[in-house]
Each structure stands twice: as structure tokens, then as C-alpha cells.
């Protein structure tokens, strides 16, 4: 009797699944800010927004949900005030320190 091996499927990594508390979110965003990559920052903000609920974040930021998705899409060039609205809606602060 031969056994049929079932193939295990891997699911794509989704950082939003692991951003369950404020400390994890702060650590994640701090690491991304250190990279200096603006596209990575947009991706990270998108991950955090999805973890918190995209519709709720959009409402708190005063944006439409579709507008929030567009602003945080890879390659987008959102305005500074849009990013700051999203950051405040996420309940975090971006800080600077000497390099």
C-alpha cells in the first residue's frame, strides 16, 4: 500500500499578521526608517495600516480608503502632509536622531 504525500503549501509572508501590538509596530517602523528607502517606508506604512484596519486608518486620516491604498502603493509619491496624516492615524510618531 503506498501513501500519497500531500504537498505542503507555503503562504506568502505578510508582515501585517505579526504587527499585533504597539511595540512591534514601533520596532518595525524604526527599522524601516533606518534603511532610508522611501518605497520600503510606504510598504511598511501599508503593512501597519492593514494590521490596524485599512478602512479605519483611512477614516482617521481623513482620506478615502482607495486614496490610502494609492498613497501607500509601491512607487507612489505621496505628499508629506498625507504621510503625516497616516502616521498620526496609526498612532505613531516619526522621530529623528543624530546619524
N, C-alpha and C positions, 0 to 999 in steps of 0.2 A: 504494500500500500504506500503510495507516495503522497507526501504532504505538499500542498501548494503554499508557497511562501507568499504572504501578502506584502506588497511593496509599501513601505512607509513613506508618506509624503511629508515633505518639509514645507512649512508655511513661510512666506516671506517675512523678514524681520520688520516689525513695526514698533518704533520707539514709543509711540503713544501708549502702548499696552503696559509699559513699565514706568510711566510718569504718573504715579499714583499719589504722591504727596508733594508738598511744597519744597521740601529739602531735595528731593530727586529732581524736580523741575529746575530749581536754582543751580544745582550742580551741573546739570545738562547744559543749560544756557550759558553758564560761566565757561565751561569747556569749549563751547562753540564760539563764544566771543574771543577767546584766546587764539583761535585759529585765524581770525581776521578775514574769513571768507564770507562775503555778503550773501552768496547763494546758500551757503550752509546755515547762515542765520535765518534766512527765510524758511528753509526746511525745518529748522528746529522750532521756530515760532509756530509753524503749521502743525508740527507734531504735538506741541503743548496745547494749541487750540483744539485739536481733535481730541486730546485726552480730557480736556475740560468741557468739551461740547461746542462744536463749531457755531451752532445757532446762538447759543448763549453768549459766547465771546463776541460774535458779530453784533448782537444787540447791545451788549455792554460798551462796545467800542463805537456805537453809533453808525455802524456800517451794515449794508445788506450782506446776507450770507454769501451770495455769489461774488460780491465785491471783495469779501475777505479771502475767498478761495483764489481769486485773481491776484490780489495783492501779495499773497504768500506763495504763489506758483514759482517754480524754478525759472530764473531768467527775468522775473518781473523787476520793475524799477519803481517800487512804491515811494511815495513822498515820505519825508521824515515825520510829518505830523500823523500820517497813517500808521507808521510803525509805532509811534509813541502811544497812540490810541489803543492799539492792540496790546502793547506791553502793559499799559495800565489796566486794561480789561482782563488780562491774565493774572493781575495781582502781583507783578514782579517789578523790579527796578533794574535798570542797566546802570552799572557804576564804572568809574574809571579809577585806575591806579597807575603809579609810575611803571614804566616798562622795564 
